[in-house]
Amino acid sequence: MPVKLGSKLPAENAEARIEIIPLIDIMFFLLAAFMLVSLSMVNLKSVKVNLPTSTSATADTTRDFVNISVDKTGLAFLDRKPVGINELAALLSTAAKTNANLRVFISGDKDARHGDVIHVLDIVRSVGIEKVAFEIRAPDVKP
């Protein structure tokens, strides 16, 4: 078999190479896919209440907080567990001691009495928690 000058013959001991660039592309795709899936699996720790609407409402996605819900009958729930007023104060006091930057979200049902929600706010403030917010939802926008 004649060989042309300047042409290269395949080496008999040539090693196979693994190309890194396609593997990096695949890893970035998998990372993005897992991030999207994990974001869709986040569950809120709150009782289902009918929230009032606000035009300036924004979504807060961080989860370093305690959620207190007040339903329309005036019952308080701490992270979906029904609690009495004294028990709520004790649990919040313990949580405030372990986390100095504890944030509290109060979700009051639209039909709840204003006094019940304010009573929960007084309990939160009495244990020394200063970062308190009321959870609201954006109005349904119809095109």
N, CA, C and O of each residue as an XYZ file, in Angstrom:
572
protein
N       0.843     -1.157      0.000
C       0.000      0.000      0.000
C       0.899      1.234      0.000
O       1.694      1.425      0.920
N       0.776      2.054     -1.010
C       1.637      3.231     -1.098
C       1.190      4.314     -0.125
O      -0.004      4.492      0.114
N       2.146      5.026      0.426
C       1.886      6.100      1.386
C       2.357      7.394      0.768
O       3.464      7.473      0.236
N       1.512      8.412      0.837
C       1.884      9.711      0.304
C       2.782     10.409      1.300
O       2.683     10.198      2.509
N       3.649     11.234      0.779
C       4.523     12.002      1.655
C       3.712     13.068      2.376
O       2.837     13.694      1.778
N       3.989     13.272      3.623
C       3.309     14.292      4.405
C       2.041     13.799      5.085
O       1.513     14.496      5.951
N       1.535     12.632      4.730
C       0.335     12.143      5.415
C       0.746     11.387      6.671
O       1.826     10.801      6.742
N      -0.140     11.418      7.655
C       0.171     10.779      8.934
C      -0.597      9.476      9.050
O      -1.774      9.389      8.702
N       0.080      8.496      9.532
C      -0.568      7.229      9.806
C      -1.082      7.251     11.243
O      -0.441      7.840     12.114
N      -2.221      6.625     11.507
C      -2.687      6.567     12.886
C      -1.698      5.780     13.741
O      -1.238      4.701     13.369
N      -1.399      6.343     14.864
C      -0.445      5.680     15.755
C      -1.097      4.450     16.357
O      -2.284      4.453     16.683
N      -0.331      3.437     16.493
C      -0.883      2.206     17.034
C      -1.144      2.313     18.531
O      -2.023      1.630     19.058
N      -0.408      3.139     19.200
C      -0.567      3.278     20.653
C      -1.284      4.587     21.026
O      -1.082      5.100     22.126
N      -2.102      5.122     20.141
C      -2.800      6.378     20.424
C      -3.841      6.150     21.523
O      -4.555      5.148     21.527
N      -3.908      7.103     22.449
C      -4.869      7.000     23.544
C      -6.129      7.785     23.201
O      -6.061      8.808     22.518
N      -7.274      7.311     23.671
C      -8.532      8.019     23.460
C      -8.598      9.209     24.414
O      -8.157      9.122     25.559
N      -9.156     10.324     23.930
C      -9.272     11.527     24.753
C     -10.730     11.761     25.102
O     -11.626     11.516     24.295
N     -10.948     12.229     26.296
C     -12.294     12.617     26.717
C     -12.395     14.130     26.569
O     -11.634     14.875     27.188
N     -13.322     14.570     25.761
C     -13.506     16.000     25.552
C     -14.291     16.575     26.730
O     -15.362     16.070     27.069
N     -13.770     17.616     27.346
C     -14.348     18.215     28.546
C     -15.476     19.190     28.219
O     -16.439     19.262     28.982
N     -15.404     19.920     27.155
C     -16.376     20.969     26.830
C     -17.813     20.430     26.769
O     -18.696     21.030     27.382
N     -18.087     19.332     26.061
C     -19.465     18.823     26.066
C     -19.922     18.373     27.460
O     -21.099     18.498     27.798
N     -18.992     17.851     28.264
C     -19.362     17.441     29.624
C     -19.730     18.643     30.484
O     -20.649     18.561     31.299
N     -19.029     19.751     30.316
C     -19.350     20.962     31.070
C     -20.741     21.462     30.680
O     -21.514     21.879     31.543
N     -21.062     21.423     29.391
C     -22.386     21.839     28.940
C     -23.478     20.976     29.568
O     -24.514     21.485     29.995
N     -23.241     19.696     29.620
C     -24.223     18.790     30.224
C     -24.367     19.069     31.717
O     -25.481     19.047     32.240
N     -23.270     19.330     32.405
C     -23.330     19.612     33.846
C     -24.094     20.906     34.121
O     -24.869     20.965     35.075
N     -23.892     21.939     33.308
C     -24.652     23.178     33.485
C     -26.139     22.948     33.254
O     -26.968     23.500     33.978
N     -26.485     22.150     32.266
C     -27.887     21.834     32.020
C     -28.496     21.097     33.211
O     -29.599     21.426     33.646
N     -27.781     20.101     33.739
C     -28.293     19.361     34.893
C     -28.429     20.262     36.116
O     -29.408     20.157     36.854
N     -27.459     21.145     36.337
C     -27.538     22.078     37.458
C     -28.770     22.966     37.344
O     -29.491     23.151     38.325
N     -29.018     23.510     36.173
C     -30.183     24.372     35.966
C     -31.480     23.586     36.155
O     -32.429     24.094     36.752
N     -31.526     22.355     35.654
C     -32.728     21.534     35.792
C     -33.008     21.222     37.260
O     -34.154     21.323     37.700
N     -31.982     20.845     38.026
C     -32.188     20.550     39.443
C     -32.600     21.790     40.225
O     -33.407     21.699     41.150
N     -32.054     22.948     39.862
C     -32.445     24.176     40.548
C     -33.916     24.498     40.296
O     -34.632     24.870     41.225
N     -34.366     24.361     39.074
C     -35.767     24.631     38.768
C     -36.695     23.648     39.467
O     -37.747     24.044     39.968
N     -36.325     22.386     39.508
C     -37.148     21.389     40.178
C     -37.199     21.653     41.678
O     -38.262     21.540     42.289
N     -36.063     22.003     42.280
C     -36.051     22.237     43.724
C     -36.844     23.477     44.096
O     -37.451     23.516     45.166
N     -36.856     24.491     43.242
C     -37.651     25.688     43.527
C     -39.142     25.390     43.470
O     -39.919     26.005     44.201
N     -39.549     24.473     42.629
C     -40.968     24.148     42.535
C     -41.428     23.259     43.685
O     -42.632     23.079     43.866
N     -40.509     22.699     44.464
C     -40.869     21.806     45.557
C     -40.943     22.521     46.901
O     -41.188     21.874     47.919
N     -40.739     23.834     46.934
C     -40.752     24.578     48.184
C     -42.185     24.667     48.695
O     -43.090     25.037     47.948
N     -42.392     24.329     49.967
C     -43.713     24.387     50.582
C     -43.737     25.478     51.636
O     -42.774     25.657     52.381
N     -44.837     26.204     51.694
C     -45.005     27.196     52.749
C     -45.505     26.516     54.008
O     -46.240     25.530     53.942
N     -45.107     27.043     55.147
C     -45.558     26.501     56.420
C     -46.654     27.400     56.979
O     -46.493     27.966     58.060
N     -47.749     27.539     56.272
C     -48.810     28.403     56.758
C     -50.155     27.724     56.572
O     -50.307     26.809     55.763
N     -51.116     28.191     57.335
C     -52.476     27.693     57.234
C     -53.145     28.406     56.077
O     -52.872     29.581     55.832
N     -54.004     27.724     55.374
C     -54.690     28.315     54.231
C     -55.710     29.324     54.737
O     -56.715     28.958     55.346
N     -55.440     30.592     54.479
C     -56.368     31.655     54.829
C     -56.619     32.506     53.596
O     -55.814     32.521     52.665
N     -57.730     33.207     53.595
C     -58.094     34.081     52.488
C     -57.458     35.438     52.744
O     -57.994     36.231     53.518
N     -56.311     35.722     52.100
C     -55.550     36.937     52.359
C     -56.184     38.136     51.670
O     -56.733     38.010     50.575
N     -56.108     39.293     52.306
C     -56.554     40.512     51.621
C     -55.563     40.878     50.520
O     -54.426     40.406     50.521
N     -55.992     41.710     49.593
C     -55.139     42.051     48.450
C     -54.495     43.421     48.643
O     -54.983     44.256     49.404
N     -53.386     43.628     47.933
C     -52.688     44.903     47.933
C     -52.054     45.102     46.574
O     -51.527     44.158     45.984
N     -52.104     46.340     46.069
C     -51.534     46.606     44.756
C     -50.018     46.675     44.800
O     -49.373     46.538     43.761
N     -49.428     46.884     45.978
C     -47.968     46.979     46.088
C     -47.348     45.716     46.665
O     -46.225     45.756     47.170
N     -48.061     44.594     46.600
C     -47.556     43.346     47.170
C     -46.432     42.780     46.317
O     -46.490     42.811     45.088
N     -45.398     42.259     46.993
C     -44.307     41.570     46.314
C     -44.091     40.232     46.993
O     -44.394     40.069     48.175
N     -43.570     39.286     46.248
C     -43.332     37.953     46.790
C     -41.986     37.925     47.505
O     -40.991     38.437     46.991
N     -41.960     37.323     48.692
C     -40.724     37.149     49.443
C     -40.433     35.661     49.471
O     -41.212     34.885     50.024
N     -39.313     35.257     48.876
C     -39.033     33.830     48.720
C     -38.120     33.254     49.782
O     -37.857     32.052     49.767
N     -37.632     34.058     50.691
C     -36.752     33.523     51.716
C     -37.563     32.767     52.763
O     -38.737     33.067     52.978
N     -36.949     31.803     53.403
C     -37.658     30.937     54.339
C     -37.090     30.986     55.751
O     -37.328     30.064     56.531
N     -36.355     32.018     56.099
C     -35.805     32.151     57.445
C     -36.770     32.981     58.285
O     -36.446     34.089     58.712
N     -37.967     32.424     58.517
C     -38.976     33.165     59.240
C     -39.923     32.231     59.971
O     -39.896     31.014     59.787
N     -40.749     32.824     60.792
C     -41.825     32.109     61.472
C     -43.125     32.668     60.920
O     -43.275     33.883     60.794
N     -44.060     31.799     60.591
C     -45.331     32.236     60.045
C     -46.421     31.998     61.077
O     -46.620     30.876     61.544
N     -47.121     33.064     61.425
C     -48.259     32.967     62.338
C     -49.496     33.299     61.533
O     -49.574     34.352     60.901
N     -50.460     32.398     61.559
C     -51.709     32.608     60.828
C     -52.844     32.775     61.823
O     -52.882     32.118     62.864
N     -53.767     33.666     61.484
C     -54.976     33.861     62.282
C     -56.140     33.595     61.346
O     -56.313     34.292     60.347
N     -56.954     32.566     61.676
C     -58.078     32.254     60.790
C     -59.280     33.129     61.137
O     -59.212     33.957     62.046
N     -60.368     32.944     60.416
C     -61.508     33.838     60.586
C     -62.218     33.661     61.920
O     -62.988     34.532     62.325
N     -61.975     32.552     62.612
C     -62.569     32.376     63.939
C     -61.691     32.938     65.045
O     -62.102     32.952     66.205
N     -60.481     33.406     64.708
C     -59.595     34.007     65.694
C     -58.556     33.063     66.260
O     -57.798     33.455     67.147
N     -58.497     31.832     65.778
C     -57.505     30.877     66.258
C     -56.146     31.184     65.635
O     -56.059     31.541     64.460
N     -55.083     31.040     66.434
C     -53.721     31.299     65.965
C     -53.040     29.976     65.623
O     -53.241     28.967     66.298
N     -52.235     30.000     64.572
C     -51.476     28.844     64.121
C     -50.028     29.276     63.951
O     -49.748     30.288     63.308
N     -49.114     28.514     64.524
C     -47.680     28.772     64.374
C     -47.119     27.701     63.457
O     -47.029     26.535     63.841
N     -46.740     28.092     62.242
C     -46.248     27.152     61.225
C     -47.193     25.969     61.058
O     -46.780     24.812     61.130
N     -48.462     26.275     60.835
C     -49.551     25.328     60.570
C     -50.003     24.525     61.774
O     -50.869     23.662     61.628
N     -49.459     24.769     62.952
C     -49.881     24.039     64.143
C     -50.704     24.967     65.021
O     -50.247     26.063     65.347
N     -51.914     24.556     65.415
C     -52.718     25.426     66.277
C     -52.053     25.585     67.645
O     -51.601     24.612     68.249
N     -52.005     26.832     68.119
C     -51.389     27.116     69.413
C     -52.282     28.072     70.187
O     -53.010     28.881     69.610
N     -52.208     27.959     71.509
C     -52.877     28.918     72.367
C     -52.016     30.166     72.507
O     -50.863     30.194     72.076
N     -52.590     31.188     73.111
C     -51.888     32.465     73.234
C     -50.650     32.333     74.115
O     -49.589     32.847     73.759
N     -50.760     31.660     75.252
C     -49.606     31.483     76.144
C     -48.528     30.623     75.496
O     -47.335     30.901     75.621
N     -48.963     29.577     74.804
C     -48.005     28.697     74.125
C     -47.302     29.444     72.997
O     -46.111     29.235     72.766
N     -48.031     30.317     72.288
C     -47.447     31.116     71.215
C     -46.348     32.024     71.763
O     -45.275     32.136     71.171
N     -46.618     32.664     72.887
C     -45.616     33.552     73.501
C     -44.377     32.769     73.918
O     -43.257     33.237     73.718
N     -44.563     31.585     74.494
C     -43.421     30.777     74.941
C     -42.590     30.300     73.748
O     -41.361     30.357     73.784
N     -43.260     29.828     72.693
C     -42.534     29.344     71.515
C     -41.791     30.468     70.805
O     -40.663     30.275     70.351
N     -42.410     31.635     70.704
C     -41.740     32.770     70.077
C     -40.562     33.253     70.899
O     -39.538     33.652     70.347
N     -40.701     33.218     72.219
C     -39.598     33.631     73.090
C     -38.404     32.702     72.916
O     -37.264     33.162     72.848
N     -38.658     31.405     72.843
C     -37.585     30.434     72.639
C     -36.928     30.630     71.266
O     -35.704     30.582     71.142
N     -37.749     30.848     70.247
C     -37.209     31.045     68.899
C     -36.398     32.335     68.812
O     -35.385     32.382     68.115
N     -36.832     33.375     69.508
C     -36.112     34.653     69.483
C     -34.769     34.542     70.189
O     -33.818     35.232     69.820
N     -34.677     33.685     71.197
C     -33.402     33.500     71.900
C     -32.394     32.754     71.034
O     -31.193     33.011     71.123
N     -32.868     31.834     70.200
C     -31.958     31.068     69.351
C     -31.583     31.819     68.080
O     -30.525     31.567     67.502
N     -32.438     32.738     67.638
C     -32.175     33.485     66.405
C     -32.463     34.962     66.668
O     -33.622     35.366     66.766
N     -31.415     35.754     66.780
C     -31.581     37.176     67.093
C     -32.221     37.937     65.940
O     -32.842     38.976     66.164
N     -32.085     37.447     64.722
C     -32.655     38.117     63.554
C     -33.943     37.450     63.082
O     -34.236     37.440     61.886
N     -34.698     36.904     63.997
C     -35.929     36.191     63.656
C     -36.944     37.150     63.049
O     -37.187     38.239     63.570
N     -37.528     36.721     61.943
C     -38.580     37.498     61.296
C     -39.895     36.758     61.446
O     -39.926     35.528     61.409
N     -40.972     37.491     61.614
C     -42.293     36.908     61.795
C     -43.222     37.465     60.728
O     -43.297     38.677     60.525
N     -43.927     36.571     60.049
C     -44.963     36.964     59.107
C     -46.306     36.600     59.720
O     -46.530     35.457     60.119
N     -47.186     37.572     59.789
C     -48.525     37.346     60.312
C     -49.483     37.316     59.131
O     -49.577     38.276     58.366
N     -50.195     36.197     58.994
C     -51.186     36.037     57.923
C     -52.559     36.045     58.581
O     -52.951     35.082     59.240
N     -53.272     37.127     58.395
C     -54.613     37.214     58.961
C     -55.648     37.012     57.874
O     -55.557     37.614     56.803
N     -56.634     36.165     58.145
C     -57.710     35.955     57.194
C     -58.430     37.273     56.957
O     -58.534     38.100     57.863
N     -58.923     37.468     55.747
C     -59.622     38.695     55.396
C     -60.844     38.899     56.287
O     -61.216     40.036     56.578
N     -61.468     37.807     56.722
C     -62.662     37.883     57.551
C     -62.363     37.799     59.046
O     -63.288     37.776     59.858
N     -61.079     37.752     59.422
C     -60.705     37.711     60.841
C     -60.937     39.082     61.465
O     -60.848     40.111     60.795
N     -61.234     39.075     62.756
C     -61.412     40.345     63.457
C     -60.063     41.040     63.583
O     -59.039     40.399     63.817
N     -60.078     42.335     63.428
C     -58.855     43.128     63.508
C     -58.206     42.972     64.881
O     -56.981     42.925     64.987
N     -59.014     42.892     65.917
C     -58.493     42.752     67.274
C     -57.720     41.463     67.483
O     -56.742     41.447     68.230
N     -58.139     40.379     66.838
C     -57.424     39.103     66.973
C     -56.030     39.194     66.354
O     -55.062     38.685     66.919
N     -55.931     39.837     65.201
C     -54.636     39.976     64.530
C     -53.725     40.906     65.342
O     -52.533     40.634     65.485
N     -54.273     41.984     65.863
C     -53.478     42.919     66.663
C     -53.025     42.267     67.966
O     -51.930     42.553     68.449
N     -53.849     41.398     68.538
C     -53.449     40.682     69.756
C     -52.234     39.787     69.482
O     -51.318     39.710     70.301
N     -52.232     39.120     68.337
C     -51.074     38.305     67.953
C     -49.855     39.199     67.757
O     -48.754     38.839     68.174
N     -50.037     40.362     67.127
C     -48.938     41.310     66.947
C     -48.391     41.772     68.300
O     -47.176     41.898     68.459
N     -49.265     42.024     69.270
C     -48.812     42.416     70.608
C     -47.971     41.325     71.265
O     -46.981     41.618     71.935
N     -48.364     40.071     71.072
C     -47.598     38.956     71.643
C     -46.215     38.880     71.000
O     -45.215     38.673     71.686
N     -46.166     39.050     69.682
C     -44.884     39.007     68.976
C     -43.972     40.119     69.482
O     -42.794     39.879     69.749
N     -44.497     41.318     69.614
C     -43.698     42.455     70.092
C     -43.312     42.308     71.553
O     -42.245     42.774     71.954
N     -44.151     41.675     72.355
C     -43.856     41.549     73.791
C     -42.681     40.619     74.069
O     -42.032     40.749     75.107
N     -42.390     39.682     73.162
C     -41.246     38.788     73.375
C     -39.963     39.369     72.791
O     -38.912     38.733     72.857
N     -40.037     40.577     72.218
C     -38.838     41.256     71.749
C     -38.523     41.099     70.279
O     -37.423     41.450     69.855
N     -39.442     40.587     69.490
C     -39.218     40.433     68.060
C     -39.630     41.737     67.375
O     -40.767     42.188     67.509
N     -38.690     42.332     66.640
C     -38.938     43.621     66.004
C     -39.223     43.500     64.507
O     -39.815     44.407     63.922
N     -38.821     42.419     63.891
C     -39.005     42.255     62.451
C     -40.310     41.507     62.197
O     -40.351     40.277     62.180
N     -41.367     42.279     62.002
C     -42.705     41.725     61.828
C     -43.287     42.266     60.528
O     -43.156     43.453     60.230
N     -43.925     41.399     59.761
C     -44.582     41.819     58.522
C     -45.927     41.111     58.420
O     -46.127     40.028     58.971
N     -46.837     41.751     57.703
C     -48.139     41.148     57.439
C     -48.128     40.588     56.028
O     -47.737     41.266     55.079
N     -48.559     39.355     55.905
C     -48.574     38.710     54.593
C     -49.862     39.076     53.880
O     -50.952     38.961     54.441
N     -49.724     39.517     52.645
C     -50.867     39.850     51.795
C     -50.635     39.220     50.435
O     -49.548     38.714     50.154
N     -51.638     39.248     49.605
C     -51.468     38.720     48.257
C     -51.824     39.807     47.257
O     -52.587     40.727     47.552
N     -51.254     39.677     46.071
C     -51.546     40.626     44.999
C     -52.940     40.361     44.463
O     -53.401     39.220     44.484
N     -53.622     41.392     43.982
C     -54.963     41.171     43.425
C     -54.889     40.361     42.132
O     -53.886     40.385     41.419
N     -55.956     39.659     41.856
C     -56.010     38.895     40.607
C     -56.113     39.877     39.450
O     -57.055     40.665     39.371
N     -55.140     39.823     38.560
C     -55.112     40.730     37.417
C     -55.792     40.046     36.243
O     -55.402     38.951     35.837
N     -56.805     40.697     35.706
C     -57.534     40.139     34.566
C     -57.198     40.966     33.333
O     -57.415     42.178     33.325
N     -56.670     40.329     32.291
C     -56.301     41.087     31.071
C     -57.503     41.549     30.286
O     -57.352     42.192     29.247
